[in-house]
Amino acid sequence: MFCYQCEQTQRSANGDGCSSAKGNCGKDAVTSDLQDLLVHAAKGIAQYAARARALGAPDNEAGGFVLYALFTTLTNVNFNATRFVTLLQQAAQVRDRVKARYEEAARAQGLTPETLTGAADWQPAADMDGLLMQATEVGIKAGLEQVGEDIVGLRSLILYGLKGVCAYAHHAHVLGGESDAVYAGVESALDFLATNPADMNALLERAMALGQLNLQVMEMLDGANTGTFGAPEPSAVRVTPVKGKAILVSGHDLKDLVNLLEQTKDTGINIYTHGEMLPAHGYPKLKAYPHLAGNYGGAWQDQQTEFADFPGAILMTSNCIIEPRPQYRQRIFTAGPVGWPGVRHIADGNFAPVIEAAKALPGFKEDVAEKTITVGFGHDAVLGVADKVIDAVKAGAIRHFFLIGGCDGAAPGRNYYTEFAEKAPQDSVILTLGCNKYRFNQHDFGDIGGIPRLLDIGQCNDSYSAIKIATALAGAFECGVNDLPLSLIVSWFEQKAAAVLLTLLSLGIRNIRLGPTLPAFLTPALVQALVDQFGLQPITDAQSDIDAALMRQAA
């Protein structure tokens, strides 16, 4: 096992990365190695799929499989080794189908099909020992002695960014959103990685292209979400429980949420959101369900305590699961890519077992005094009052915008983001997205002339909204995004954040502050390259970074 794809990876003087029997995320060595092998298998599918697509014989079903397969390998998604054995067998079948499609298309056009090797030629071993032996040859550091740490780091940046791209694209896919261009981009990136590229300039160019691909994907996801559920609108969300039976829904999958809401209407069971599900309350077609009662708890890293205290059933969708404790292991369920050994999985969207569990559990015994927060400031809501915002900036009432967003995590140093939000000057507006906001979203920041100082844009899945708001403001002020009174303070944890970072860099956005630590796969030379080219900066302390942002603006 070797893994350094997330922020919580093991750090030591002997080298960074989780390499023991179990990673810091809870992923065991067997599962980690099988995930590496699944990435290898996906490369093999893509090698044939890219060539078939070029001949006019695309296989978007295979594209959907690749999105799902790579999503399962993100941090805190699927810890079930048995599931990966099944996925590896399916991957070989998908690859064989795409290979046949490619060869048929080539012959139909009078061409001799290429004989591909490497990942395209991989065949799954018959047993677990054989699979694990295969995995040792395709891990993230394969070829390190030949190409060095910088090249391996750049390959990793592309792979992890691509995993984020696939996760976002999968979220769109389940709502009917898909694009030939996106499938082509994913296949091209995997095909590129399958060549074991070692040219630094080519790798950097590919990383920026991946950032642009992710922009397309995030736009597609935004369209899938708003097209299905309506544009988010400012909405008060209750963050205290009400009496009654209850189900808690965590993760990011809005389709699972709406299916559960539909299946529980008229049952008397209240549905609560957790973690990144909070922004669901801003969507008109979701908040129309009266039993979407409120939000419970905070960010993902606190789930073991919060889930143990929750008196109902729990549904974990898409990602962010950590090892369930015995107190709630019998009443937590998974759906979609997420999985944990021994935890019941809902594969068909029928949440009857979750509902039956909720009926058998006590639920909340009494109402707690109502307290609310406000969500729903997506691009439609913010740009709907753009004239008011622009006037406030021109009048000097708003001096600066701080986007404080991204992932939360348990590592020390993340109180930086709380301090940053609380110390931001009163004439500044804070935009936020992702689960990092749980560190400060119940703080009363007040308003500026009726404009709330804290604007919750949504999930990390809604990063497109932040980009659209920034580019629209730049257009209104007839300047570039880098010329706006705007600073990006980004916290990263896992691979979706890597994808968003590549998008921001590919758009030429400079001076992003990234923390709490820099990715372990970025070597000092790679960090320096990003600093030189994009002004990327590690966080320091909140007050110093606020002062520096305001001074840069003043200059």
C-alpha positions as CSV (number, residue, x, y, z in Angstrom):
1,M,0.0,0.0,0.0
2,F,1.1,3.5,-0.8
3,C,-1.3,6.4,-0.9
4,Y,-0.9,10.1,-0.5
5,Q,-3.9,11.4,-2.4
6,C,-5.5,13.3,0.5
7,E,-4.6,16.0,3.0
8,Q,-4.6,13.6,6.0
9,T,-1.9,11.4,4.6
10,Q,0.9,10.3,6.9
11,R,3.7,12.9,7.1
12,S,7.2,12.1,8.3
13,A,10.8,13.0,7.9
14,N,11.2,9.7,6.0
15,G,8.7,10.7,3.3
16,D,5.0,11.4,3.2
17,G,2.3,8.9,2.4
18,C,0.3,6.1,4.1
19,S,2.2,2.9,3.6
20,S,1.3,0.7,6.5
21,A,-1.5,-1.9,7.0
22,K,-4.1,0.9,7.2
23,G,-4.1,4.5,6.0
24,N,-5.1,7.5,8.1
25,C,-8.5,7.5,6.3
26,G,-9.2,3.9,7.5
27,K,-8.6,2.3,4.2
28,D,-6.7,-1.0,4.6
29,A,-3.8,-2.1,2.4
30,V,-5.9,-4.7,0.5
31,T,-8.5,-2.1,-0.5
32,S,-5.9,0.5,-1.3
33,D,-4.1,-1.9,-3.6
34,L,-7.3,-3.0,-5.3
35,Q,-8.1,0.6,-5.9
36,D,-4.8,1.1,-7.6
37,L,-5.5,-1.9,-9.8
38,L,-9.0,-0.5,-10.7
39,V,-7.4,2.7,-11.9
40,H,-5.1,0.6,-14.0
41,A,-8.1,-1.3,-15.4
42,A,-9.8,2.0,-16.2
43,K,-6.8,3.2,-18.2
44,G,-7.1,0.0,-20.2
45,I,-10.8,0.8,-21.0
46,A,-9.9,4.3,-21.9
47,Q,-7.1,3.2,-24.3
48,Y,-9.6,1.4,-26.5
49,A,-12.5,3.8,-25.8
50,A,-10.5,6.9,-27.0
51,R,-9.6,5.1,-30.2
52,A,-13.1,3.9,-30.8
53,R,-14.5,7.4,-30.2
54,A,-12.0,8.8,-32.7
55,L,-13.4,6.4,-35.3
56,G,-17.0,7.5,-34.5
57,A,-17.8,4.5,-32.3
58,P,-18.1,6.0,-28.8
59,D,-19.2,3.9,-25.9
60,N,-20.8,6.2,-23.4
61,E,-22.0,3.4,-21.2
62,A,-18.3,2.5,-20.7
63,G,-17.7,6.2,-20.0
64,G,-20.3,6.0,-17.2
65,F,-18.6,3.0,-15.7
66,V,-15.3,4.7,-15.7
67,L,-16.8,7.7,-13.9
68,Y,-18.3,5.5,-11.2
69,A,-15.2,3.3,-10.9
70,L,-12.8,6.2,-10.3
71,F,-15.3,7.8,-7.9
72,T,-15.1,4.8,-5.7
73,T,-11.4,5.3,-5.3
74,L,-11.7,8.8,-3.8
75,T,-10.8,9.3,-0.2
76,N,-13.6,8.3,2.2
77,V,-15.8,6.7,-0.5
78,N,-15.6,2.9,-0.6
79,F,-13.7,0.7,1.9
80,N,-15.2,-2.6,0.8
81,A,-12.5,-4.9,-0.8
82,T,-15.1,-7.3,-2.0
83,R,-16.7,-4.5,-4.0
84,F,-13.5,-3.8,-5.7
85,V,-13.0,-7.4,-6.8
86,T,-16.4,-7.2,-8.5
87,L,-15.5,-3.9,-10.1
88,L,-12.3,-5.3,-11.5
89,Q,-14.1,-8.2,-13.1
90,Q,-16.7,-5.8,-14.5
91,A,-13.8,-3.5,-15.8
92,A,-12.3,-6.4,-17.8
93,Q,-15.7,-7.1,-19.4
94,V,-16.2,-3.5,-20.2
95,R,-12.7,-3.3,-21.7
96,D,-13.3,-6.3,-23.8
97,R,-16.6,-4.9,-25.2
98,V,-15.0,-1.5,-26.0
99,K,-12.0,-3.3,-27.6
100,A,-14.3,-5.3,-29.9
101,R,-16.2,-2.1,-30.8
102,Y,-12.9,-0.4,-31.6
103,E,-11.7,-3.2,-33.8
104,E,-14.9,-3.5,-35.6
105,A,-14.9,0.2,-36.3
106,A,-11.4,0.1,-37.5
107,R,-12.0,-2.8,-39.9
108,A,-15.1,-1.1,-41.2
109,Q,-13.0,1.8,-42.2
110,G,-10.3,-0.4,-43.8
111,L,-7.9,0.1,-41.0
112,T,-5.8,-2.4,-39.1
113,P,-6.6,-2.2,-35.4
114,E,-3.7,-1.3,-33.1
115,T,-2.5,-4.0,-30.8
116,L,-2.4,-2.2,-27.5
117,T,-0.3,-3.3,-24.5
118,G,0.0,-2.3,-20.9
119,A,-3.2,-1.5,-19.1
120,A,-5.2,-2.4,-22.3
121,D,-3.8,-5.9,-22.1
122,W,-4.5,-6.5,-18.4
123,Q,-6.4,-9.6,-17.4
124,P,-7.7,-10.0,-13.8
125,A,-6.0,-12.7,-11.8
126,A,-8.2,-15.5,-10.7
127,D,-7.9,-14.9,-6.9
128,M,-7.1,-12.2,-4.4
129,D,-3.5,-13.1,-4.1
130,G,-3.1,-12.8,-7.8
131,L,-4.9,-9.4,-7.9
132,L,-2.7,-8.1,-5.1
133,M,0.4,-9.2,-6.9
134,Q,-0.8,-7.4,-10.0
135,A,-1.5,-4.3,-7.9
136,T,2.2,-4.1,-6.8
137,E,3.2,-3.3,-10.3
138,V,0.8,-0.4,-11.0
139,G,0.7,1.7,-7.8
140,I,1.2,5.4,-7.8
141,K,4.9,5.2,-7.5
142,A,5.5,2.7,-10.3
143,G,8.5,3.9,-12.3
144,L,9.7,6.2,-9.6
145,E,13.4,5.1,-10.0
146,Q,13.2,5.8,-13.7
147,V,11.5,9.2,-13.8
148,G,11.9,10.7,-10.3
149,E,9.6,12.3,-7.7
150,D,8.6,15.4,-9.8
151,I,7.3,13.3,-12.7
152,V,5.5,11.0,-10.3
153,G,4.1,14.0,-8.5
154,L,2.7,15.5,-11.7
155,R,1.2,12.2,-12.8
156,S,-0.4,12.1,-9.4
157,L,-1.7,15.6,-9.7
158,I,-3.4,14.6,-13.0
159,L,-4.8,11.3,-11.7
160,Y,-6.2,12.8,-8.5
161,G,-7.6,15.8,-10.4
162,L,-9.2,13.3,-12.8
163,K,-10.7,11.4,-9.9
164,G,-12.4,14.6,-8.9
165,V,-13.6,15.3,-12.4
166,C,-15.1,11.8,-12.5
167,A,-16.8,12.3,-9.2
168,Y,-18.5,15.6,-10.4
169,A,-19.4,14.0,-13.7
170,H,-20.9,11.0,-12.0
171,H,-23.1,13.4,-9.9
172,A,-24.3,14.9,-13.1
173,H,-24.7,11.6,-14.8
174,V,-27.1,10.2,-12.2
175,L,-29.4,13.2,-12.9
176,G,-29.2,12.6,-16.7
177,G,-26.4,15.0,-17.4
178,E,-23.7,13.7,-19.7
179,S,-21.6,14.9,-22.6
180,D,-19.6,13.3,-25.3
181,A,-16.9,15.9,-24.8
182,V,-16.6,15.0,-21.1
183,Y,-16.4,11.3,-21.8
184,A,-13.8,12.0,-24.5
185,G,-11.8,14.2,-22.1
186,V,-11.7,11.6,-19.4
187,E,-10.7,8.9,-21.9
188,S,-8.0,11.1,-23.3
189,A,-6.6,11.8,-19.8
190,L,-6.5,8.1,-18.8
191,D,-5.1,7.1,-22.2
192,F,-2.4,9.7,-21.6
193,L,-1.6,8.4,-18.2
194,A,-1.4,4.9,-19.6
195,T,1.6,5.9,-21.6
196,N,3.5,6.6,-18.4
197,P,4.3,10.2,-19.5
198,A,7.6,11.6,-18.4
199,D,7.8,15.0,-20.1
200,M,7.2,17.7,-17.6
201,N,5.9,20.3,-20.0
202,A,3.5,17.8,-21.5
203,L,2.3,16.8,-18.0
204,L,1.8,20.5,-17.0
205,E,-0.1,21.1,-20.2
206,R,-2.3,18.1,-19.5
207,A,-3.0,19.3,-16.0
208,M,-4.3,22.6,-17.3
209,A,-6.4,20.9,-19.9
210,L,-7.9,18.8,-17.1
211,G,-8.7,22.0,-15.3
212,Q,-10.7,23.1,-18.3
213,L,-12.4,19.8,-18.6
214,N,-13.4,20.1,-15.0
215,L,-14.9,23.5,-15.7
216,Q,-17.1,21.8,-18.4
217,V,-18.1,19.1,-15.9
218,M,-19.0,21.6,-13.2
219,E,-21.1,23.6,-15.6
220,M,-22.8,20.3,-16.6
221,L,-23.4,19.4,-13.0
222,D,-24.8,22.9,-12.3
223,G,-27.2,22.5,-15.2
224,A,-28.2,19.0,-14.0
225,N,-28.9,20.2,-10.4
226,T,-30.7,23.5,-11.3
227,G,-32.5,21.8,-14.2
228,T,-33.8,19.1,-11.9
229,F,-34.5,21.0,-8.7
230,G,-34.6,24.6,-9.7
231,A,-32.1,27.4,-9.0
232,P,-31.2,27.7,-5.3
233,E,-32.7,30.6,-3.6
234,P,-31.9,32.1,-0.2
235,S,-33.7,29.9,2.4
236,A,-33.7,29.6,6.2
237,V,-32.7,26.1,7.4
238,R,-33.6,24.9,10.8
239,V,-30.5,23.5,12.6
240,T,-32.3,22.3,15.7
241,P,-34.4,19.0,15.8
242,V,-38.1,18.7,16.0
243,K,-40.0,15.9,17.7
244,G,-40.6,12.7,15.7
245,K,-39.0,9.8,13.8
246,A,-36.0,10.8,11.8
247,I,-33.6,9.9,9.0
248,L,-30.3,11.6,8.5
249,V,-28.9,12.0,4.9
250,S,-25.2,12.7,4.4
251,G,-22.9,12.9,1.3
252,H,-23.6,14.9,-1.9
253,D,-26.2,12.9,-3.9
254,L,-29.3,15.0,-4.4
255,K,-31.0,12.3,-6.4
256,D,-30.8,9.9,-3.5
257,L,-32.2,12.7,-1.3
258,V,-35.2,13.4,-3.5
259,N,-35.9,9.7,-3.8
260,L,-35.9,9.3,-0.1
261,L,-38.1,12.4,0.4
262,E,-40.6,11.0,-2.1
263,Q,-40.6,7.5,-0.4
264,T,-41.1,9.0,3.1
265,K,-43.8,11.5,2.4
266,D,-46.9,10.8,4.4
267,T,-45.0,8.5,6.8
268,G,-44.5,11.0,9.5
269,I,-40.7,10.6,9.3
270,N,-38.6,13.8,9.2
271,I,-35.6,14.0,7.0
272,Y,-32.5,15.9,8.1
273,T,-29.5,16.8,6.0
274,H,-25.9,16.3,7.2
275,G,-22.6,17.7,6.0
276,E,-22.6,18.6,2.3
277,M,-26.3,17.9,2.0
278,L,-27.1,21.2,3.7
279,P,-27.4,23.2,0.5
280,A,-30.2,21.0,-0.6
281,H,-32.5,23.2,1.4
282,G,-32.0,26.0,-1.1
283,Y,-33.4,24.1,-4.1
284,P,-37.2,24.9,-4.6
285,K,-38.2,21.3,-5.6
286,L,-36.4,19.8,-2.5
287,K,-37.5,22.3,0.1
288,A,-41.1,21.9,-1.1
289,Y,-41.2,18.6,0.8
290,P,-42.5,19.7,4.3
291,H,-40.8,16.8,6.0
292,L,-37.3,18.1,5.0
293,A,-37.1,19.2,8.5
294,G,-33.6,20.7,8.8
295,N,-29.9,20.2,9.1
296,Y,-28.3,18.1,11.9
297,G,-24.6,18.2,12.9
298,G,-21.6,19.6,11.0
299,A,-18.8,18.5,8.7
300,W,-17.9,14.9,7.9
301,Q,-15.1,14.5,10.3
302,D,-17.5,14.8,13.3
303,Q,-19.8,12.1,12.1
304,Q,-18.8,9.4,14.5
305,T,-20.0,11.4,17.5
306,E,-23.0,13.0,15.7
307,F,-24.3,9.8,14.1
308,A,-24.0,8.0,17.5
309,D,-26.2,10.7,19.0
310,F,-28.7,10.8,16.2
311,P,-31.9,8.8,17.2
312,G,-32.9,7.6,13.8
313,A,-31.6,5.8,10.7
314,I,-28.7,7.2,8.6
315,L,-28.2,7.2,4.9
316,M,-24.7,7.9,3.6
317,T,-24.7,8.8,-0.1
318,S,-21.7,9.3,-2.5
319,N,-18.8,9.9,-0.1
320,C,-17.4,11.2,3.2
321,I,-18.0,8.0,5.2
322,I,-15.6,7.1,8.0
323,E,-15.6,3.9,10.0
324,P,-19.1,3.5,11.6
325,R,-19.0,3.0,15.3
326,P,-20.9,0.1,17.0
327,Q,-23.5,2.6,18.4
328,Y,-24.9,3.1,14.9
329,R,-23.5,0.4,12.7
330,Q,-26.8,-1.4,12.5
331,R,-28.8,1.7,11.5
332,I,-26.5,3.3,8.9
333,F,-26.9,2.5,5.2
334,T,-24.9,3.3,2.1
335,A,-25.9,4.1,-1.5
336,G,-24.1,4.9,-4.8
337,P,-20.3,4.7,-4.8
338,V,-19.9,4.7,-1.1
339,G,-19.5,1.5,0.9
340,W,-18.2,-0.1,4.1
341,P,-17.8,-3.8,4.9
342,G,-20.8,-5.1,6.8
343,V,-22.9,-2.0,6.3
344,R,-26.1,-2.5,4.3
345,H,-26.0,-1.1,0.8
346,I,-29.0,0.2,-1.1
347,A,-28.2,-0.4,-4.8
348,D,-31.6,0.1,-6.4
349,G,-32.8,3.4,-5.0
350,N,-35.5,1.6,-2.9
351,F,-34.9,2.9,0.6
352,A,-37.5,0.8,2.3
353,P,-34.9,-0.8,4.7
354,V,-33.9,2.7,5.8
355,I,-37.5,3.7,6.4
356,E,-38.3,0.6,8.3
357,A,-35.2,1.2,10.5
358,A,-36.3,4.7,11.2
359,K,-39.8,3.5,12.2
360,A,-38.2,1.1,14.7
361,L,-36.0,3.8,16.3
362,P,-37.1,6.4,18.9
363,G,-36.5,9.6,16.9
364,F,-36.3,12.9,18.7
365,K,-38.4,12.9,21.8
366,E,-39.1,16.6,21.9
367,D,-38.7,19.9,20.0
368,V,-35.6,22.0,20.6
369,A,-35.9,25.8,20.4
370,E,-35.8,26.8,16.7
371,K,-32.5,28.2,15.4
372,T,-31.9,28.8,11.7
373,I,-29.1,29.6,9.2
374,T,-29.5,30.8,5.6
375,V,-28.3,28.9,2.5
376,G,-29.0,29.2,-1.2
377,F,-26.8,31.9,-2.5
378,G,-26.0,30.2,-5.9
379,H,-25.1,32.2,-8.9
380,D,-28.7,33.0,-9.8
381,A,-29.4,34.4,-6.4
382,V,-26.2,36.5,-6.1
383,L,-26.2,37.8,-9.6
384,G,-29.9,38.6,-9.2
385,V,-28.8,41.4,-6.9
386,A,-25.6,42.2,-8.8
387,D,-26.5,45.8,-9.3
388,K,-26.9,46.2,-5.6
389,V,-23.5,44.5,-5.0
390,I,-21.8,46.6,-7.6
391,D,-23.2,49.8,-6.2
392,A,-22.0,48.9,-2.7
393,V,-18.5,48.3,-4.0
394,K,-18.5,51.6,-5.9
395,A,-19.7,53.4,-2.9
396,G,-17.0,51.9,-0.7
397,A,-19.5,50.0,1.5
398,I,-18.0,46.7,0.4
399,R,-14.2,46.8,0.3
400,H,-13.3,43.2,-0.3
401,F,-14.7,39.7,-1.0
402,F,-13.2,36.7,0.6
403,L,-14.0,33.2,-0.8
404,I,-13.4,30.9,2.1
405,G,-14.2,27.5,0.9
406,G,-13.3,23.9,0.3
407,C,-13.1,20.8,2.4
408,D,-13.0,20.5,6.2
409,G,-10.9,17.9,8.0
410,A,-9.7,16.8,11.4
411,A,-6.0,18.0,11.0
412,P,-4.7,20.7,13.4
413,G,-4.6,24.1,11.9
414,R,-8.0,24.3,10.4
415,N,-9.2,26.8,13.0
416,Y,-7.4,29.2,10.6
417,Y,-10.5,29.3,8.5
418,T,-12.7,30.1,11.5
419,E,-10.3,32.9,12.6
420,F,-10.1,34.2,9.0
421,A,-13.9,34.5,8.7
422,E,-14.3,36.1,12.2
423,K,-11.5,38.5,11.6
424,A,-12.5,39.6,8.1
425,P,-13.2,43.3,8.3
426,Q,-16.8,44.4,8.6
427,D,-16.8,46.0,5.2
428,S,-16.0,42.7,3.5
429,V,-18.3,39.9,2.2
430,I,-17.5,36.2,2.8
431,L,-18.5,33.8,0.1
432,T,-18.3,30.1,1.1
433,L,-18.8,26.7,-0.3
434,G,-18.0,23.1,0.6
435,C,-18.1,21.7,4.2
436,N,-15.3,24.0,5.4
437,K,-18.1,26.5,6.2
438,Y,-19.3,24.4,9.2
439,R,-16.5,26.1,11.1
440,F,-18.2,29.5,11.0
441,N,-21.7,29.2,9.3
442,Q,-23.6,29.7,12.6
443,H,-21.8,32.9,13.4
444,D,-23.8,36.1,12.9
445,F,-21.8,38.2,10.5
446,G,-24.5,40.8,9.9
447,D,-25.1,42.5,6.6
448,I,-23.9,45.4,4.5
449,G,-26.9,47.5,3.3
450,G,-29.1,44.5,3.3
451,I,-26.5,42.2,1.6
452,P,-25.6,39.4,4.0
453,R,-21.9,39.4,4.8
454,L,-21.9,35.5,4.7
455,L,-23.2,34.1,1.4
456,D,-23.3,30.3,1.3
457,I,-22.9,29.3,-2.3
458,G,-23.5,25.5,-1.7
459,Q,-21.6,22.2,-1.9
460,C,-18.1,21.8,-3.3
461,N,-20.1,20.5,-6.2
462,D,-21.3,24.0,-6.7
463,S,-17.9,25.5,-7.3
464,Y,-19.1,26.5,-10.8
465,S,-21.3,29.1,-9.1
466,A,-18.4,30.8,-7.5
467,I,-16.5,31.0,-10.8
468,K,-19.6,32.3,-12.5
469,I,-20.1,35.0,-9.8
470,A,-16.5,36.0,-10.0
471,T,-16.4,36.2,-13.8
472,A,-19.7,38.1,-13.9
473,L,-18.4,40.7,-11.4
474,A,-15.2,41.0,-13.4
475,G,-17.3,41.7,-16.5
476,A,-19.4,44.3,-14.7
477,F,-16.3,46.1,-13.5
478,E,-14.6,45.6,-16.9
479,C,-11.5,44.0,-15.4
480,G,-10.1,40.5,-15.0
481,V,-10.9,38.3,-12.0
482,N,-7.4,38.9,-10.7
483,D,-8.2,42.6,-10.6
484,L,-11.3,42.2,-8.5
485,P,-11.2,43.0,-4.7
486,L,-11.4,39.2,-4.2
487,S,-9.2,36.7,-2.4
488,L,-9.6,33.0,-2.6
489,I,-8.8,31.1,0.6
490,V,-9.1,27.5,-0.2
491,S,-8.9,24.5,2.1
492,W,-8.4,21.2,0.5
493,F,-8.8,17.6,1.7
494,E,-9.4,15.3,-1.2
495,Q,-9.4,14.8,-5.0
496,K,-12.4,16.9,-5.9
497,A,-10.6,19.9,-4.4
498,A,-7.6,19.0,-6.6
499,A,-9.9,19.2,-9.7
500,V,-11.3,22.6,-8.6
501,L,-7.7,23.9,-8.0
502,L,-6.7,22.9,-11.5
503,T,-9.7,24.7,-12.9
504,L,-8.9,27.9,-11.1
505,L,-5.3,27.7,-12.2
506,S,-6.3,26.9,-15.8
507,L,-8.5,30.1,-15.7
508,G,-5.4,32.1,-14.8
509,I,-6.6,32.9,-11.3
510,R,-3.6,33.9,-9.2
511,N,-2.6,34.3,-5.6
512,I,-4.8,31.5,-4.2
513,R,-4.1,30.7,-0.6
514,L,-4.1,27.0,-0.1
515,G,-4.0,25.0,3.2
516,P,-3.9,23.8,5.8
517,T,-1.0,21.9,4.3
518,L,0.1,21.5,0.7
519,P,-0.6,18.2,-1.0
520,A,2.1,15.6,-0.3
521,F,2.3,14.7,-3.9
522,L,3.5,18.1,-4.9
523,T,7.3,18.1,-4.5
524,P,9.2,21.3,-3.5
525,A,10.0,21.8,-7.2
526,L,6.4,21.5,-8.3
527,V,5.2,23.8,-5.5
528,Q,7.8,26.4,-6.7
529,A,6.6,26.0,-10.2
530,L,3.0,26.8,-9.1
531,V,4.2,29.7,-7.0
532,D,6.2,31.1,-9.9
533,Q,3.4,30.7,-12.5
534,F,0.3,31.3,-10.5
535,G,1.3,33.0,-7.3
536,L,-0.1,30.0,-5.3
537,Q,0.6,30.6,-1.6
538,P,0.4,28.4,1.5
539,I,-1.7,29.9,4.3
540,T,0.2,31.6,7.2
541,D,-1.9,33.0,10.0
542,A,-5.4,34.5,9.5
543,Q,-4.7,38.1,10.4
544,S,-1.5,38.3,8.3
545,D,-3.2,36.8,5.3
546,I,-6.1,39.2,5.6
547,D,-3.7,42.1,5.9
548,A,-1.8,40.9,2.9
549,A,-4.9,40.5,0.8
550,L,-6.1,44.0,1.6
551,M,-2.7,45.5,1.0
552,R,-2.5,43.8,-2.4
553,Q,-5.9,45.3,-3.2
554,A,-4.8,48.7,-2.0
555,A,-1.7,48.5,-4.1
